[in-house]
Amino acid sequence: MDCLFCKIAAGEIPATPALETDEFLAFHDIDAQAPLHVLLIPRRHVVNLADEAADASLLGDLLETARAVARKLNLEERGYRVVLNVGGDGGQTVPHLHAHVLGGRALHWPPG
């Protein structure tokens, strides 16, 4: 498979990890949109939230891991945002499920 995030999860492409578990890898985004911008991916390939493989168990674990990333980066007190983009019009640029964990400054609404 020629998936960028699968290659990062396999260690074939370097990334700066923020948190690692058996199921997930969180790493700092090289195109950060906030002072702290981490991408959280499942190690197994799932396209996005619309993929049937994105079941309740995976999504619950993804959100729990996003919370752990925010805790590790000391984002809990001031707040943070967790974003899932789905498809081209939704802003998804890599076809592998990933959550953006953003913080370190006030985040405005609407986002874009």
N, C-alpha and C positions, 0 to 999 in steps of 0.2 A: 504494500500500500504506500502511496506517495503523499501521506498526510504530514504536514509540518508539525502539528502537535503530537502525533504519534512518534515522530522522530525525536522530538524533545523529550517525551516521556521515556523513550528507550535509551536516552543518553547519547544519541547520534548527533544531536545538535546541542551545543552548550546553552545553558540558561542559568540565571541566578535564582536559586530556589529560596522561597520564603517559608515553605512548609511542605513536608512530604509524608505521605502515608502509603500503605500498601495499595489503596484504591485511587488516590489522587496525588497530583503534583500542583503546587502553587508556585509561580515564579514571577519575578518582576518583569513588567511589560517594557520592551525596549522603546516603545512609542507612547510613553506615559502621558495620560491626560489629566493627571492630578499629582501632587507631590508623592503620594503613595498610590501606586496602580499595580495590582497583582492580578495575573490571570490564573484561574483555578480550573484544571482540566481533569476529567477521569482518565486513568491510565489506559482503559479500554476504549476503543473507538465507538463513539456515538455521535451522530451528525449534529443534532441540536435538540431542543425541547420538543419538537414535533416528531422526532424519531420514536417509534414504538419501543425501542430499547431504553428510552429515558423513562423508566418506570418510577413508581412512587419511592421505592427503596433507594434507588440511585439519586433521585432528586432530593430526598430528605438528607441523605449523607452528604450531598454536595452543599446544601445550605448549612448543615452542621459544621462542615469543614470551612466554609466561608466565614462563619462565626469564629472559628478557631484562628483563622488567618488574621481577622480583625483584632482579636484579643492579643495575638502575638505581636502585632504591629502597633499596639496601644491606641487603637482607633475607637474603642468602645465609649470613652468618656465624651468625646466631641461629636462622634457620629461618623457614619460611612454609608456608602451606597453599594449595593450588589446588583449587577445588571446582567441579564441574559439576552443576547441578540439572536433573532431567528430569521434566517434567510436574507437574501440580498437587500430587500427593501427595509428589513429590520436592522440592517447595519452589520450583519455577520459576514466577516471577510475570510474566515478560516472555517471550513466545514467540519468542525469537531466541536462538540459541546464544550463551552467554556463560560465561566462567570468572571466578570470583572469586579474586583473589590477595589473601590476607590475611596480615598480619604486624604486627610492632611490639610484640608482647607474647606471653606464653606462651599457646598455644591448647590448650584442654583437649579430652579425648575421653571420652565421645561428644559430638558437637556439638549434638545436639538430639533 
